[in-house]
Amino acid sequence: MDCTLTARIVAIGASGSQGLEDLRNLLAIWPVTMNAVIAAVLHRPCDQQSFLREVLQKKSRVPIAVAGDGDPLYRGVCYIGKPDRPITLGAGRRAVLLDGAGNRFRNRTIGLLFKSVAHEAGAAAVGVILSGALDDGSRGLAAIHDVGGTTMVLDPDDKPRGMQRNAIDYEGPISFVGNLPELARALSSLATADTVAR
């Protein structure tokens, strides 16, 4: 079997204060053995200074980096964009930062990231939806499913209908639904499977 397994690309989407807390808590229990590049999008105002990197880094088990346009993305690092430059994945596994001035991609940045990861990573793509309102990410998660990637959703439990429930009810089955520790274990299982495949 080929021992040069391509690193997975894990794209994470979240929104609002609960989404931020979910993202912080997931990164705090992240399986560091996972052979993956991580890219995360959190809905936030495009015209305000952001300390998202610092907030995430306080609890994260992996380094958090603000990607520059065209930067190569390395495994074992979680990349975020800038408030007005949301991150997507481009050819050669490099960051492509979109021009989000004027909120032109309002409530669409998660879907744009997921679709780019589906296009560039194929079956190595992993999409994770955390808490958030509306339905951003549903179509992008379906795109990841369509190319043979892995899709995960934080269990919405009894929360009002939002990104999680909308993703579950959209086209294509979800690979895994669970709470944060369960999501971390599912990601760890992917890491184990990757190791066995080497």
C-alpha positions in Angstrom: 0.0 0.0 0.0 1.2 3.5 -0.8 3.0 5.0 2.2 2.8 8.6 1.0 -0.8 9.2 2.2 -1.9 12.8 1.5 -2.7 14.8 4.5 -6.4 15.4 5.1 -7.9 18.9 5.0 -10.3 19.5 7.9 -12.6 22.5 7.3 -14.5 23.8 10.4 -17.4 26.2 10.3 -19.0 28.0 13.3 -21.0 31.1 14.0 -21.9 33.3 17.0 -20.7 33.2 20.6 -21.7 29.5 21.0 -19.9 28.6 17.8 -16.8 30.3 19.0 -17.0 28.4 22.3 -17.5 25.2 20.4 -14.5 25.9 18.2 -12.3 26.7 21.2 -13.4 23.6 23.0 -12.8 21.3 20.0 -9.3 22.7 19.4 -8.6 22.1 23.1 -9.2 18.4 22.7 -7.9 18.1 19.1 -6.2 14.8 18.2 -2.7 16.0 17.6 -1.7 12.8 15.9 -4.0 13.6 13.0 -2.2 14.1 9.7 -4.2 17.1 8.7 -4.3 20.7 7.7 -7.0 22.6 9.6 -8.9 25.6 8.2 -11.6 27.3 10.3 -14.2 30.0 9.6 -16.1 31.8 12.3 -18.7 34.4 11.2 -17.5 37.8 12.4 -17.8 41.4 11.4 -15.6 42.3 8.5 -14.9 45.9 9.6 -13.7 45.3 13.2 -10.3 44.4 14.6 -10.2 40.7 15.5 -8.3 38.8 18.2 -9.6 35.5 17.1 -6.2 33.9 16.8 -5.3 34.9 20.3 -8.6 33.7 21.7 -8.3 30.3 20.0 -4.7 29.8 20.8 -5.3 30.1 24.6 -6.9 26.6 24.7 -5.8 25.0 21.4 -3.6 21.9 21.2 -2.4 23.0 17.8 -0.9 26.3 16.6 -3.3 28.9 15.3 -2.1 31.0 12.3 -3.7 33.8 10.3 -3.1 32.8 6.7 -1.8 35.1 4.0 -3.1 34.9 0.5 -1.1 32.2 -1.4 0.6 30.8 1.8 1.2 27.1 1.8 -0.8 25.3 4.4 1.0 22.9 6.7 -0.4 19.9 8.6 -0.7 20.3 12.3 -1.7 23.9 12.1 -5.2 25.5 12.3 -5.5 28.4 9.8 -8.0 31.3 9.9 -8.5 34.2 7.5 -8.8 37.9 8.3 -12.1 39.6 9.2 -12.5 40.9 5.7 -10.5 38.1 3.9 -12.2 34.8 4.6 -10.0 31.7 4.0 -10.6 29.1 1.2 -8.3 26.4 -0.2 -6.6 26.9 -3.6 -4.5 24.8 -5.9 -1.4 23.3 -4.4 -3.0 23.4 -0.9 -2.4 27.1 -0.6 -4.6 29.6 1.1 -6.8 31.8 -1.1 -8.2 34.8 0.9 -11.4 36.2 -0.6 -12.1 39.9 -0.7 -14.9 40.1 1.8 -15.1 43.9 2.1 -18.6 45.2 2.7 -19.8 41.9 4.0 -20.1 40.7 0.4 -19.9 37.1 1.6 -22.1 37.5 4.7 -23.3 34.2 6.0 -21.6 32.3 3.1 -18.0 32.0 4.2 -18.3 28.5 5.6 -19.9 27.2 2.5 -17.2 28.8 0.3 -14.5 27.2 2.4 -16.1 23.8 2.3 -16.7 23.8 -1.4 -13.1 24.8 -2.1 -11.8 22.0 0.2 -14.1 19.5 -1.7 -12.7 20.7 -5.0 -9.0 20.6 -4.0 -8.9 17.8 -1.5 -11.5 15.3 -2.8 -11.8 12.3 -0.6 -9.2 13.7 1.8 -11.7 16.5 2.7 -13.3 16.6 6.1 -16.0 19.1 6.9 -17.2 19.9 10.5 -20.2 22.1 11.3 -20.4 23.5 14.8 -23.1 25.8 16.3 -24.5 28.7 14.4 -27.7 30.3 13.1 -29.1 30.0 9.5 -27.8 27.4 7.0 -24.2 28.4 6.0 -22.2 25.3 5.3 -25.0 22.9 4.3 -24.3 23.0 0.6 -20.5 22.9 1.2 -20.9 19.9 3.4 -22.9 18.2 0.7 -20.1 19.0 -1.8 -17.6 17.2 0.5 -19.9 14.2 0.7 -20.2 14.1 -3.1 -16.5 13.8 -3.6 -16.1 11.0 -1.0 -15.0 13.1 1.9 -16.0 12.9 5.5 -18.8 15.1 7.0 -19.3 15.8 10.7 -21.9 17.8 12.6 -22.0 18.8 16.2 -25.2 17.3 17.6 -27.8 20.1 17.8 -29.6 18.4 20.6 -32.4 20.8 21.6 -31.0 24.0 20.2 -33.2 26.2 17.9 -32.9 25.2 14.3 -29.7 26.5 12.7 -26.6 25.4 10.9 -26.4 22.0 12.5 -29.9 20.8 11.9 -30.0 22.4 8.4 -26.8 20.5 7.5 -28.2 17.2 8.8 -31.4 17.7 6.8 -29.7 18.8 3.6 -28.8 16.5 0.7 -26.4 13.6 1.4 -26.0 11.7 4.6 -23.7 13.0 7.4 -20.8 10.7 8.2 -21.0 11.4 12.0 -23.1 13.4 14.4 -22.0 13.7 18.0 -21.0 16.0 20.9 -17.5 17.6 20.9 -15.7 14.7 22.7 -17.3 12.3 20.2 -16.3 14.5 17.3 -12.7 14.5 18.6 -12.8 10.7 18.9 -14.2 10.4 15.3 -11.3 12.6 14.1 -8.9 10.5 16.0 -10.3 7.4 14.4 -9.5 9.0 11.0 -6.0 9.6 12.2 -5.8 5.9 13.2 -7.1 4.8 9.8 -4.6 7.0 8.1 -1.8 5.4 10.1 -2.9 1.9 9.2 -3.1 2.9 5.6 0.6 3.9 5.5 
